[in-house]
Amino acid sequence: MKSGLLDHIKDHPSYQLHRRQIWTQILLPILLAVLVFVAVIIITSLATFRDNGDVSRWAAISTIWLILPVMIAGLIFLILLIALIYLMSRVLSLIPPYSFQAQRFVYRIESSVKHLAELFRKPLFALQELAQFVRVYLEKVMKMKTGRS
């Protein structure tokens, strides 16, 4: 049963198109790139190690090719860094007026919170003092009562 289903899928035009695209769009470009890379290695080796091949010159050329991507990446990073520095300088020129307004707003909130805390704290302290006074008074009354008996 499964082999019949697989045969049906393999006969489908979209599957055959997919198989052709795998070869033309994936495997063929990879194989060509590998062949070009191997050809460059062979040509470089033949040119370098012939009778009068200059090994130090080819070493310098290889070093240049190895350093070139690092230099390009560094240049891109430098450009991004310069752009970020410029952007920060522009943003910092805008921040002080707005930061002053935000700071003033925060100070207003802070003073309002402190004022409300003080309003809630005063009655609480008054109740605590009253409770302490009542406790001391009751203790004195209890001592007098126990002292008489």
Contact map, one row per residue, 1 for C-alpha under 8 A:
11111000000000000000000000000000000000000000000000000000000000000000000000000000000000000000000000000000000000000000000000000000000000000000000000000
11111100000000000000000000000000000000000000000000000000000000000000000000000000000000000000000000000000000000000000000000000000000000000000000000000
11111110000000000000000000000000000000000000000000000000000000000000000000000000000000000000000000000000000000000000000000000000000000000000000000000
11111111000000000000000000000000000000000000000000000000000000000000000000000000000000000000000000000000000000000000000000000000000000000000000000000
11111111100000000000000000000000000000000000000000000000000000000000000000000000000000000000000000000000000000000000000000000000000000000000000000000
01111111110000000000000000000000000000000000000000000000000000000000000000000000000000000000000000000000000000000000000000000000000000000000000000000
00111111111000000000000000000000000000000000000000000000000000000000000000000000000000000000000000000000000000000000000000000000000000000000000000000
00011111111100000000000000000000000000000000000000000000000000000000000000000000000000000000000000000000000000000000000000000000000000000000000000000
00001111111100100000000000000000000000000000000000000000000000000000000000000000000000000000000000000000000000000000000000000000000000000000000000000
00000111111100110000000000000000000000000000000000000000000000000000000000000000000000000000000000000000000000000000000000000000000000000000000000000
00000011111110110000000000000000000000000000000000000000000000000000000000000000000000000000000000000000000000000000000000000000000000000000000000000
00000001111111110000000000000000000000000000000000000000000000000000000000000000000000000000000000000000000000000000000000000000000000000000000000000
00000000001111111000000000000000000000000000000000000000000000000000000000000000000000000000000000000000000000000000000000000000000000000000000000000
00000000000111111100000000000000000000000000000000000000000000000000000000000000000000000000000000000000000000000000000000000000000000000000000000000
00000000111111111110000000000000000000000000000000000000000000000000000000000000000000000000000000000000000000000000000000000000000000000000000000000
00000000011111111111000000000000000000000000000000000000000000000000000000000000000000000000000000000000000000000000000000000000000000000000000000000
00000000000011111111100000000000000000000000000000000000000000000000000000000000000000000000000000000000000000000000000000000000000000000000000000000
00000000000001111111110000000000000000000000000000000000000000000000000000000000000000000000000000000000000000000000000000000000000000000000000000000
00000000000000111111111000000000000000000000000000000000000000000000000000000000000000000000000000000000000000000000000000000000000000000000000000000
00000000000000011111111100000000000000000000000000000000000000000000000000000000000000000000000000000000000000000000000000000000000000000000000000000
00000000000000001111111111000000000000000000000000000000000000000000000000000000000000000000000000000000000000000000000000000000000000000000000000000
00000000000000000111111111100000000000000000000000000000000000000000000000000000000000000000000000000000000000000000000000000000000000000000000000000
00000000000000000011111111110000000000000000000000000000000000000000000000000000000000000000000000000000000000000000000000000000000000000000000000000
00000000000000000001111111111000000000000000000000000000000000000000000000000000000000000000000000000000000000000000000000000000000000000000000000000
00000000000000000000111111111000000000000000000000000000000000000000000000000000000000000000000000000000000000000000000000000000000000000000000000000
00000000000000000000111111111100000000000000000000000000000000000000000000000000000000000000000000000000000000000000000000000000000000000000000000000
00000000000000000000011111111110000000000000000000000000000000000000000000000000000000000000000000000000000000000000000000000000000000000000000000000
00000000000000000000001111111111000000000000000000000000000000000000000000000000000000000000000000000000000000000000000000000000000000000000000000000
00000000000000000000000111111111100000000000000000000000000000000000000000000000000000000000000000000000000000000000000000000000000000000000000000000
00000000000000000000000001111111110000000000000000000000000000000000000000000000000000000000000000000000000000000000000000000000000000000000000000000
00000000000000000000000000111111111000000000000000000000000000000000000000000000000000000000000000000000000000000000000000000000000000000000000000000
00000000000000000000000000011111111100000000000000000000000000000000000000000000000000000000000000000000000000000000000000000000000000000000000000000
00000000000000000000000000001111111110000000000000000000000000000000000000000000000000000000000000000000000000000000000000000000000000000000000000000
00000000000000000000000000000111111111000000000000000000000000000000000000000000000000000000000000000000000000000000000000000000000000000000000000000
00000000000000000000000000000011111111100000000000000000000000000000000000000000000000000000000000000000000000000000000000000000000000000000000000000
00000000000000000000000000000001111111110000000000000000000000000000000000000000000000000000000000000000000000000000000000000000000000000000000000000
00000000000000000000000000000000111111111000000000000000000000000000000000000000000000000000000000000000000000000000000000000000000000000000000000000
00000000000000000000000000000000011111111100000000000000000000000000000000000000000000000000000000000000000000000000000000000000000000000000000000000
00000000000000000000000000000000001111111110000000000000000000000000000000000000000000000000000000000000000000000000000000000000000000000000000000000
00000000000000000000000000000000000111111111000000000000000000000000000000000000000000000000000000000000000000000000000000000000000000000000000000000
00000000000000000000000000000000000011111111100000000000000000000000000000000000000000000000000000000000000000000000000000000000000000000000000000000
00000000000000000000000000000000000001111111110000000000000000000000000000000000000000000000000000000000000000000000000000000000000000000000000000000
00000000000000000000000000000000000000111111111000000000000000000000000000000000000000000000000000000000000000000000000000000000000000000000000000000
00000000000000000000000000000000000000011111111100000000000000000000000000000000000000000000000000000000000000000000000000000000000000000000000000000
00000000000000000000000000000000000000001111111110000000000000000000000000000000000000000000000000000000000000000000000000000000000000000000000000000
00000000000000000000000000000000000000000111111111000000000000000000000000000000000000000000000000000000000000000000000000000000000000000000000000000
00000000000000000000000000000000000000000011111111001000000000000000000000000000000000000000000000000000000000000000000000000000000000000000000000000
00000000000000000000000000000000000000000001111111001110010000000000000000000000000000000000000000000000000000000000000000000000000000000000000000000
00000000000000000000000000000000000000000000111111111110000000000000000000000000000000000000000000000000000000000000000000000000000000000000000000000
00000000000000000000000000000000000000000000011111111000000000000000000000000000000000000000000000000000000000000000000000000000000000000000000000000
00000000000000000000000000000000000000000000000011111000000000000000000000000000000000000000000000000000000000000000000000000000000000000000000000000
00000000000000000000000000000000000000000000000011111100000000000000000000000000000000000000000000000000000000000000000000000000000000000000000000000
00000000000000000000000000000000000000000000001111111110000000000000000000000000000000000000000000000000000000000000000000000000000000000000000000000
00000000000000000000000000000000000000000000000110011111110000000000000000000000000000000000000000000000000000000000000000000000000000000000000000000
00000000000000000000000000000000000000000000000110001111111000000000000000000000000000000000000000000000000000000000000000000000000000000000000000000
00000000000000000000000000000000000000000000000000000111111100000000000000000000000000000000000000000000000000000000000000000000000000000000000000000
00000000000000000000000000000000000000000000000000000111111110000000000000000000000000000000000000000000000000000000000000000000000000000000000000000
00000000000000000000000000000000000000000000000100000111111111000000000000000000000000000000000000000000000000000000000000000000000000000000000000000
00000000000000000000000000000000000000000000000000000011111111100000000000000000000000000000000000000000000000000000000000000000000000000000000000000
00000000000000000000000000000000000000000000000000000001111111110000000000000000000000000000000000000000000000000000000000000000000000000000000000000
00000000000000000000000000000000000000000000000000000000111111111000000000000000000000000000000000000000000000000000000000000000000000000000000000000
00000000000000000000000000000000000000000000000000000000011111111100000000000000000000000000000000000000000000000000000000000000000000000000000000000
00000000000000000000000000000000000000000000000000000000001111111110000000000000000000000000000000000000000000000000000000000000000000000000000000000
00000000000000000000000000000000000000000000000000000000000111111111000000000000000000000000000000000000000000000000000000000000000000000000000000000
00000000000000000000000000000000000000000000000000000000000011111111100000000000000000000000000000000000000000000000000000000000000000000000000000000
00000000000000000000000000000000000000000000000000000000000001111111110000000000000000000000000000000000000000000000000000000000000000000000000000000
00000000000000000000000000000000000000000000000000000000000000111111111000000000000000000000000000000000000000000000000000000000000000000000000000000
00000000000000000000000000000000000000000000000000000000000000011111111100000000000000000000000000000000000000000000000000000000000000000000000000000
00000000000000000000000000000000000000000000000000000000000000001111111110000000000000000000000000000000000000000000000000000000000000000000000000000
00000000000000000000000000000000000000000000000000000000000000000111111111000000000000000000000000000000000000000000000000000000000000000000000000000
00000000000000000000000000000000000000000000000000000000000000000011111111100000000000000000000000000000000000000000000000000000000000000000000000000
00000000000000000000000000000000000000000000000000000000000000000001111111110000000000000000000000000000000000000000000000000000000000000000000000000
00000000000000000000000000000000000000000000000000000000000000000000111111111000000000000000000000000000000000000000000000000000000000000000000000000
00000000000000000000000000000000000000000000000000000000000000000000011111111100000000000000000000000000000000000000000000000000000000000000000000000
00000000000000000000000000000000000000000000000000000000000000000000001111111110000000000000000000000000000000000000000000000000000000000000000000000
00000000000000000000000000000000000000000000000000000000000000000000000111111111000000000000000000000000000000000000000000000000000000000000000000000
00000000000000000000000000000000000000000000000000000000000000000000000011111111100000000000000000000000000000000000000000000000000000000000000000000
00000000000000000000000000000000000000000000000000000000000000000000000001111111110000000000000000000000000000000000000000000000000000000000000000000
00000000000000000000000000000000000000000000000000000000000000000000000000111111111000000000000000000000000000000000000000000000000000000000000000000
00000000000000000000000000000000000000000000000000000000000000000000000000011111111100000000000000000000000000000000000000000000000000000000000000000
00000000000000000000000000000000000000000000000000000000000000000000000000001111111110000000000000000000000000000000000000000000000000000000000000000
00000000000000000000000000000000000000000000000000000000000000000000000000000111111111000000000000000000000000000000000000000000000000000000000000000
00000000000000000000000000000000000000000000000000000000000000000000000000000011111111100000000000000000000000000000000000000000000000000000000000000
00000000000000000000000000000000000000000000000000000000000000000000000000000001111111110000000000000000000000000000000000000000000000000000000000000
00000000000000000000000000000000000000000000000000000000000000000000000000000000111111111000000000000000000000000000000000000000000000000000000000000
00000000000000000000000000000000000000000000000000000000000000000000000000000000011111111100000000000000000000000000000000000000000000000000000000000
00000000000000000000000000000000000000000000000000000000000000000000000000000000001111111110000000000000000000000000000000000000000000000000000000000
00000000000000000000000000000000000000000000000000000000000000000000000000000000000111111111000000000000000000000000000000000000000000000000000000000
00000000000000000000000000000000000000000000000000000000000000000000000000000000000011111111100000000000000000000000000000000000000000000000000000000
00000000000000000000000000000000000000000000000000000000000000000000000000000000000001111111110000000000000000000000000000000000000000000000000000000
00000000000000000000000000000000000000000000000000000000000000000000000000000000000000111111111000000000000000000000000000000000000000000000000000000
00000000000000000000000000000000000000000000000000000000000000000000000000000000000000011111111100000000000000000000000000000000000000000000000000000
00000000000000000000000000000000000000000000000000000000000000000000000000000000000000001111111100000000000000000000000000000000000000000000000000000
00000000000000000000000000000000000000000000000000000000000000000000000000000000000000000111111111000000000000000000000000000000000000000000000000000
00000000000000000000000000000000000000000000000000000000000000000000000000000000000000000011111111100000000000000000000000000000000000000000000000000
00000000000000000000000000000000000000000000000000000000000000000000000000000000000000000001111111110000000000000000000000000000000000000000000000000
00000000000000000000000000000000000000000000000000000000000000000000000000000000000000000000011111111000000000000000000000000000000000000000000000000
00000000000000000000000000000000000000000000000000000000000000000000000000000000000000000000011111111100000000000000000000000000000000000000000000000
00000000000000000000000000000000000000000000000000000000000000000000000000000000000000000000001111111110000000000000000000000000000000000000000000000
00000000000000000000000000000000000000000000000000000000000000000000000000000000000000000000000111111111000000000000000000000000000000000000000000000
00000000000000000000000000000000000000000000000000000000000000000000000000000000000000000000000011111111100000000000000000000000000000000000000000000
00000000000000000000000000000000000000000000000000000000000000000000000000000000000000000000000001111111110000000000000000000000000000000000000000000
00000000000000000000000000000000000000000000000000000000000000000000000000000000000000000000000000111111111000000000000000000000000000000000000000000
00000000000000000000000000000000000000000000000000000000000000000000000000000000000000000000000000011111111100000000000000000000000000000000000000000
00000000000000000000000000000000000000000000000000000000000000000000000000000000000000000000000000001111111110000000000000000000000000000000000000000
00000000000000000000000000000000000000000000000000000000000000000000000000000000000000000000000000000111111111000000000000000000000000000000000000000
00000000000000000000000000000000000000000000000000000000000000000000000000000000000000000000000000000011111111100000000000000000000000000000000000000
00000000000000000000000000000000000000000000000000000000000000000000000000000000000000000000000000000001111111110000000000000000000000000000000000000
00000000000000000000000000000000000000000000000000000000000000000000000000000000000000000000000000000000111111111000000000000000000000000000000000000
00000000000000000000000000000000000000000000000000000000000000000000000000000000000000000000000000000000011111111100000000000000000000000000000000000
00000000000000000000000000000000000000000000000000000000000000000000000000000000000000000000000000000000001111111110000000000000000000000000000000000
00000000000000000000000000000000000000000000000000000000000000000000000000000000000000000000000000000000000111111111000000000000000000000000000000000
00000000000000000000000000000000000000000000000000000000000000000000000000000000000000000000000000000000000011111111100000000000000000000000000000000
00000000000000000000000000000000000000000000000000000000000000000000000000000000000000000000000000000000000001111111110000000000000000000000000000000
00000000000000000000000000000000000000000000000000000000000000000000000000000000000000000000000000000000000000111111111000000000000000000000000000000
00000000000000000000000000000000000000000000000000000000000000000000000000000000000000000000000000000000000000011111111100000000000000000000000000000
00000000000000000000000000000000000000000000000000000000000000000000000000000000000000000000000000000000000000001111111110000000000000000000000000000
00000000000000000000000000000000000000000000000000000000000000000000000000000000000000000000000000000000000000000111111111000000000000000000000000000
00000000000000000000000000000000000000000000000000000000000000000000000000000000000000000000000000000000000000000011111111100000000000000000000000000
00000000000000000000000000000000000000000000000000000000000000000000000000000000000000000000000000000000000000000001111111110000000000000000000000000
00000000000000000000000000000000000000000000000000000000000000000000000000000000000000000000000000000000000000000000111111111000000000000000000000000
00000000000000000000000000000000000000000000000000000000000000000000000000000000000000000000000000000000000000000000011111111100000000000000000000000
00000000000000000000000000000000000000000000000000000000000000000000000000000000000000000000000000000000000000000000001111111110000000000000000000000
00000000000000000000000000000000000000000000000000000000000000000000000000000000000000000000000000000000000000000000000111111111000000000000000000000
00000000000000000000000000000000000000000000000000000000000000000000000000000000000000000000000000000000000000000000000011111111100000000000000000000
00000000000000000000000000000000000000000000000000000000000000000000000000000000000000000000000000000000000000000000000001111111110000000000000000000
00000000000000000000000000000000000000000000000000000000000000000000000000000000000000000000000000000000000000000000000000111111111000000000000000000
00000000000000000000000000000000000000000000000000000000000000000000000000000000000000000000000000000000000000000000000000011111111100000000000000000
00000000000000000000000000000000000000000000000000000000000000000000000000000000000000000000000000000000000000000000000000001111111110000000000000000
00000000000000000000000000000000000000000000000000000000000000000000000000000000000000000000000000000000000000000000000000000111111111000000000000000
00000000000000000000000000000000000000000000000000000000000000000000000000000000000000000000000000000000000000000000000000000011111111100000000000000
00000000000000000000000000000000000000000000000000000000000000000000000000000000000000000000000000000000000000000000000000000001111111110000000000000
00000000000000000000000000000000000000000000000000000000000000000000000000000000000000000000000000000000000000000000000000000000111111111000000000000
00000000000000000000000000000000000000000000000000000000000000000000000000000000000000000000000000000000000000000000000000000000011111111100000000000
00000000000000000000000000000000000000000000000000000000000000000000000000000000000000000000000000000000000000000000000000000000001111111110000000000
00000000000000000000000000000000000000000000000000000000000000000000000000000000000000000000000000000000000000000000000000000000000111111111000000000
00000000000000000000000000000000000000000000000000000000000000000000000000000000000000000000000000000000000000000000000000000000000011111111100000000
00000000000000000000000000000000000000000000000000000000000000000000000000000000000000000000000000000000000000000000000000000000000001111111110000000
00000000000000000000000000000000000000000000000000000000000000000000000000000000000000000000000000000000000000000000000000000000000000111111111000000
00000000000000000000000000000000000000000000000000000000000000000000000000000000000000000000000000000000000000000000000000000000000000011111111100000
00000000000000000000000000000000000000000000000000000000000000000000000000000000000000000000000000000000000000000000000000000000000000001111111110000
00000000000000000000000000000000000000000000000000000000000000000000000000000000000000000000000000000000000000000000000000000000000000000111111111000
00000000000000000000000000000000000000000000000000000000000000000000000000000000000000000000000000000000000000000000000000000000000000000011111111100
00000000000000000000000000000000000000000000000000000000000000000000000000000000000000000000000000000000000000000000000000000000000000000001111111110
00000000000000000000000000000000000000000000000000000000000000000000000000000000000000000000000000000000000000000000000000000000000000000000111111111
00000000000000000000000000000000000000000000000000000000000000000000000000000000000000000000000000000000000000000000000000000000000000000000011111111
00000000000000000000000000000000000000000000000000000000000000000000000000000000000000000000000000000000000000000000000000000000000000000000001111111
00000000000000000000000000000000000000000000000000000000000000000000000000000000000000000000000000000000000000000000000000000000000000000000000111111
00000000000000000000000000000000000000000000000000000000000000000000000000000000000000000000000000000000000000000000000000000000000000000000000011111
